Amino acid sequence: MAQTVTECLAAGTDSVNLIDGVKAGSWDVLRMTQAEINEMVQRNVDHLEIILEYAPVDSDDDTPNVKGAADSKKTTHVAAIATGKTYITDNS
């Protein structure tokens, strides 16, 4: 059974929470260097960007069309990507 758009977006929730938590200062990064934190945030930004690009390549492909889904479904993911990129820029 193929995943739905909602299930794909749910798979990115941990990345959203991590990025938002690092930005808010509530994510445990005490033993990490700033470079390590930035790398961790970048990996999660990359993960979200990949999820948002999911789309079927043809009519036989059962990949959910996350890319074509309503923007309202992707708001938190798009915001977390922007937050993560800003965080990395501000802390480089």
C-alpha positions in Angstrom: 0.0 0.0 0.0 1.4 3.4 -1.0 2.0 6.2 1.5 -0.2 9.2 1.5 0.9 12.8 1.4 -0.1 13.1 5.0 2.1 10.1 6.0 5.0 11.5 4.1 4.7 14.9 5.8 4.4 13.1 9.1 7.7 11.5 8.5 9.2 15.0 8.5 7.8 16.0 11.8 10.9 15.0 13.7 13.0 17.2 11.5 10.6 20.2 12.0 10.7 19.7 15.8 14.5 19.4 15.8 15.0 22.6 13.7 12.5 24.6 15.7 13.9 23.2 19.0 17.5 24.2 18.1 16.3 27.7 17.1 14.4 28.1 20.4 17.3 26.8 22.5 15.3 23.9 23.8 17.1 21.1 21.9 19.9 19.5 23.9 23.1 20.6 22.1 25.3 21.2 25.1 28.1 18.8 24.1 28.1 19.8 20.4 30.2 22.4 18.6 28.4 25.0 16.6 29.7 23.3 13.4 28.1 20.0 14.6 24.9 21.8 15.4 24.8 23.4 12.0 25.5 20.1 10.3 22.7 18.5 12.2 20.3 21.3 11.3 21.4 21.1 7.6 20.7 17.3 7.5 17.2 18.0 8.7 16.7 20.8 6.3 17.8 18.5 3.5 15.4 15.8 4.7 12.5 18.2 4.6 13.5 19.5 1.1 13.6 15.9 -0.2 10.1 15.1 1.2 8.6 18.3 -0.3 9.9 17.2 -3.7 8.1 13.8 -3.7 6.0 13.4 -6.8 5.0 10.6 -9.1 7.0 10.3 -12.3 4.1 8.9 -14.4 0.6 7.5 -14.0 2.0 4.1 -12.9 4.0 5.6 -10.0 2.3 5.4 -6.7 4.6 8.0 -5.0 2.4 10.5 -3.2 2.3 13.9 -4.8 3.7 15.9 -1.9 5.1 18.5 -4.3 1.7 19.2 -5.8 -0.2 19.1 -2.5 -1.8 22.2 -1.2 0.6 24.6 0.4 -1.5 24.7 3.6 -0.5 21.1 4.2 3.2 21.9 4.0 3.3 25.2 5.9 5.2 23.9 9.0 7.7 22.1 6.8 8.4 25.1 4.6 8.7 27.3 7.7 11.2 24.9 9.3 13.4 24.9 6.2 13.5 28.7 6.2 14.2 28.7 10.0 17.0 26.1 9.6 18.7 28.0 6.8 18.5 31.3 8.7 19.8 29.6 11.8 22.8 28.2 9.9 23.5 31.5 8.3 23.3 33.4 11.6 25.6 30.9 13.4 28.3 30.3 10.8 
